[in-house]
Amino acid sequence: MTQLTITIKQRPRFALLGLEGELDRQTQPALLHALDPLLTASRPRIVVDTAQLEFCDSHGLWVLIDAQRRAEKRGGALRLIGVHGSLARLLTITQLVSLFPPYSDLAHASAWPARD
């Protein structure tokens, strides 16, 4: 059985969501459940730290794509940090690197304009 641990830390200007374990068909409902309340905010700004993510398949990638689209519809964004391994390969193969540009660290990913 695959496991995914999700941690959420509210910061003053964004939510930091950490993923540890495997993001796949079995665990993607947990991520959807964690993201739903964050995506109802006005201009949701979410940084997802994937440094501890051991595996991600197309089901997991779809959750991230859907969350990014939902955030954008509300004037926000979802950004990824710590991308490596299977998630990095999926983003490259599917040519979605432009949707999720690489951020080197939390400071860069969370640097939204003060007023927009």
C-alpha positions as CSV (number, residue, x, y, z in Angstrom):
1,M,0.0,0.0,0.0
2,T,1.3,3.4,-0.9
3,Q,1.5,6.2,1.6
4,L,1.4,10.0,1.2
5,T,2.0,12.3,4.1
6,I,0.7,15.9,3.6
7,T,1.6,18.8,5.8
8,I,0.1,22.3,5.5
9,K,1.6,25.4,7.0
10,Q,-0.2,28.7,6.6
11,R,2.2,31.6,5.9
12,P,1.2,35.2,5.8
13,R,0.9,35.4,2.0
14,F,0.6,31.7,0.9
15,A,0.1,28.1,2.1
16,L,3.0,25.7,2.1
17,L,2.0,22.2,1.4
18,G,4.6,19.5,1.9
19,L,4.4,16.0,0.3
20,E,6.2,13.0,1.5
21,G,5.9,9.5,0.0
22,E,4.1,8.4,-3.1
23,L,1.5,10.4,-5.1
24,D,-0.5,8.0,-7.2
25,R,-4.0,6.7,-7.9
26,Q,-4.4,5.4,-4.4
27,T,-3.2,8.6,-2.6
28,Q,-4.4,11.3,-4.9
29,P,-7.8,11.6,-3.1
30,A,-5.9,12.7,0.0
31,L,-4.2,15.5,-1.9
32,L,-7.5,16.6,-3.5
33,H,-9.0,16.7,0.0
34,A,-6.1,18.8,1.3
35,L,-6.1,21.2,-1.6
36,D,-9.9,21.8,-1.7
37,P,-10.1,24.3,1.2
38,L,-6.9,26.1,0.1
39,L,-8.4,26.6,-3.4
40,T,-11.6,28.3,-2.2
41,A,-9.7,31.4,-1.0
42,S,-9.6,34.5,-3.0
43,R,-6.3,34.5,-5.0
44,P,-5.1,31.2,-3.6
45,R,-1.3,31.0,-3.4
46,I,0.0,27.6,-2.8
47,V,3.6,26.4,-2.8
48,V,3.9,22.6,-2.9
49,D,7.2,21.2,-1.6
50,T,7.9,17.9,-3.4
51,A,11.5,17.4,-2.1
52,Q,10.3,14.4,-0.1
53,L,8.1,13.0,-2.8
54,E,9.4,9.5,-3.7
55,F,7.1,8.8,-6.7
56,C,4.4,10.5,-8.7
57,D,2.4,9.1,-11.5
58,S,-0.1,10.6,-14.0
59,H,-2.9,10.6,-11.4
60,G,-0.8,12.7,-9.1
61,L,0.2,15.0,-11.9
62,W,-3.4,15.5,-12.9
63,V,-4.2,16.7,-9.3
64,L,-1.5,19.3,-9.5
65,I,-2.6,20.5,-13.0
66,D,-6.2,20.7,-11.8
67,A,-5.2,22.6,-8.7
68,Q,-3.1,25.0,-10.8
69,R,-6.0,25.7,-13.1
70,R,-8.4,26.2,-10.2
71,A,-6.0,28.6,-8.5
72,E,-5.5,30.6,-11.7
73,K,-9.3,30.9,-12.1
74,R,-9.4,32.6,-8.7
75,G,-6.4,34.9,-9.5
76,G,-3.9,32.8,-7.7
77,A,-1.2,30.2,-8.5
78,L,0.3,26.9,-7.4
79,R,4.0,26.6,-7.5
80,L,6.3,23.6,-7.0
81,I,9.7,23.4,-5.3
82,G,12.0,20.4,-4.8
83,V,10.9,18.8,-8.1
84,H,13.0,15.7,-8.9
85,G,12.7,12.1,-9.9
86,S,9.5,10.8,-11.4
87,L,7.7,14.1,-11.1
88,A,10.5,15.9,-12.9
89,R,10.4,13.3,-15.7
90,L,6.6,13.5,-16.0
91,L,6.8,17.3,-16.3
92,T,9.5,17.0,-19.0
93,I,7.8,14.2,-21.0
94,T,4.4,16.0,-20.9
95,Q,6.0,19.3,-21.7
96,L,4.4,20.9,-18.6
97,V,7.5,22.6,-17.3
98,S,6.1,25.9,-18.5
99,L,3.0,25.3,-16.4
100,F,5.2,24.5,-13.4
101,P,8.4,26.5,-13.9
102,P,11.2,25.3,-11.6
103,Y,11.7,27.4,-8.5
104,S,15.0,26.8,-6.7
105,D,13.7,27.3,-3.2
106,L,10.8,28.5,-1.1
107,A,12.0,32.2,-1.1
108,H,11.8,32.3,-4.9
109,A,8.6,30.4,-5.2
110,S,6.8,32.6,-2.6
111,A,7.9,35.9,-4.0
112,W,4.6,37.1,-5.3
113,P,4.2,40.8,-5.9
114,A,3.1,42.8,-2.8
115,R,0.0,44.1,-4.6
116,D,-1.6,42.6,-7.6
